[in-house]
C-alpha cells in the first residue's frame, strides 16, 4: 500500500512539474504571408500563457468601381496589437507535443489600425479612410520543422471608420468585422 501511495505521489509530482514547465517563449520574431498580405511580428511574454503580439504588415485588397470595370490591386499598411492567451500549453506538454515558438491554440483580441495610406493606384476621386478593428479571435499555430509555422484563426468583431473632412460616407461608420486568416510563416 505504501508503494502504491509513493508511486501515485511521484506520478503527481512529475505531472505537476511538467505543467509548470509549459510557458510561452520570452520573445519570438517572424514573418508571415497569407492570401492577402505579408506581415512581420514579435511576440513578447507577459505571463506563462499570455503573449503580446505586435505586428507590422501590408494588408492587400482588390478595388473595383463596379462588377464590370477595371480592377486595381492595393496594399494598405496595418499596425496590430494582439494579446494572446495560449490555453492548451500544459495539455500539449503532457502529450509530448511541441510548444516552442508558441505553438498551441489561442484566444486573442486582435486590434488593427489601417492609416489612410495606400500602396497602389486609386482613382483621383476615391479616398481611403483610416479604420480600426477590434476582433476577438480563436486560432491555432503549429510548427513545421525548426523555423516554419502555419497559423489559422477566425473571429467576429467591430470596425470603426475615421471620417475625414469633405468625405461623404453613405453607410454607418461602425460595423461588423470578420477575421478569417490562414498564414504560412518563418520564425527567426
N, C-alpha and C positions, 0 to 999 in steps of 0.2 A: 504493500500500500504506500509506503514511504517512497519507493522508487517511482511509482506511478505519479504521485504528487510532485516529486522532484522533476520528473520528465515533463509534466504539464507546465510547471513553473518555468522551466528552462525554455520550453517552446514559446510560452507567452512572452518571456523576456526577449527572445530573439525576434519575435514578430513585432514587439514594441520598438526594439532598436531599429529594425528595418523601416518602420513607419516614420521614425524621427529623421531618418536619412533622406527621405523624399523632400526635395526642395527645388524650386526654380533656380536657374543659374543666376549668378550675381549680375552679369551683363552679357548680352549676346547681340551680335550685329549680323545683318544680312541684307540681301536684295531679293526681291520677288517680282515675278511678272505674271500677268493673267490675261484674260481675254481682252480687257480694255484698260491697259496701263502698265506702268512699271514703278516700283517703289523701293526705297532704301529705309531700313528700320533698325531700331535699337530697342531691346527690352531690358529694363533695369529692375532688379529685385526690390520689392517693398516688404515682403514677408515670405515665409516658406512656400506659400501657394499663390501669392499675388505678385504680378509684374506689371510695370507701367511701360506700355509700348508707345514709342514716339516714331512717327513715320513722315517722310517727305517723299512725294512722288508726283507722277503725272497721270491723271485720270483721262482716258480717251473717250471720244464720242463721235458720232456721225450726225451732221447737221444737214437738214433739207428744208426748204421753204414749203414744199408740198410733196405729194407722193410721186409726181411725175418729173419734177425738175431735177436740176443737178444737185449733187450731194458734196459736202465738204467734210474732211476729217479734221477734227480739232483735238487739242490736248490742253488740259487745264491743270495748273499746279494744285496740289492737295496737301494740306497740313493736318495731321491726325494725331490725337492723343487718345489712348485707349487703355484703361486699367483692365487687366485680365486676371480672372480667378481660375487657376488650373485646379479643378476639383477632384481629379482622379489620380493624382500622382502616387499616393500611397497604394492604391489598388494596382497600378501598373508595376510598382516596385515589388509588391507581393507576388505578382505573376511573372516576375523576372523579365519585364518589358522595359524598353529604353525610355528614359525621361530626359536625356541630355538634349540640349538645345530647346528646352521647354516643350518637349514632345508630350502631348496629352490633350485631353478635352478641356475646353474653357468656356466661361461665360464672361462677356465683356460689355462695356458701354463705349461704343465707338463714336467719337466726336470728331468730325471732319469739317474743315473750313476751306472753301474754294474762293480765292480772291478773284477780282474781276479782270484777270489777265488771261488771254487766250493765245496759245501757240497754234497757228494755222490761220486760215483766212475766213472771215465772215463778211457778208455784205456791209457796206458803209452804214446802212440804216438799222443794222442789228447790233444790240448791245448785250454782252454777257453780264449778268447780275450776280454779284457775290452771294454766297449762301453758307449756311451752317447746317449740319445734320447731326442728330443725336440718336443713335440706334442701338438698343440692347441686342446683343448678338450671341448666338451659340455656335461654337465651332470646334474643329479638331486640327491638330498639327502633328505630323509624323515625319520621322527622319528616314531617308533612304541613303545608306552608306554613312560616311563621316560628315559630309558637308551639304548634301542635297536634302531639301524638305518639300513637302506638299502640305497645303492648308486649304480648308474649306470652311465656309461659315454661312449662316443665314440669320436674318433679323429684320424686324419691322420697327420703325421709329418715326421721328419727326424731322421736318426740314423747315427752315425759315429763310426767305429771300430778303436781302437788304436793299430796299428801294432807293434808286438814285433820283436826283432831280431831273425833271423833263423826260421821265420814262413812264410810260403807261403800262400797268400790269392788269390784264383783264381778269385773271383768276385771283383767288386769295393768295397772300404772300406766305401762308403757312400750309403745311400739308403732310401727307404720309410719305415716308421714305422707306425704301427697301434696300437691304444689304444682302446680296447673294454673290459670293465670290468663290473662285477656285484658283489657287495660285501655286506656282512652282517657284522654288527659291534656292539660293545658295547661301550657306551660313559660313561666316569667316571664323 
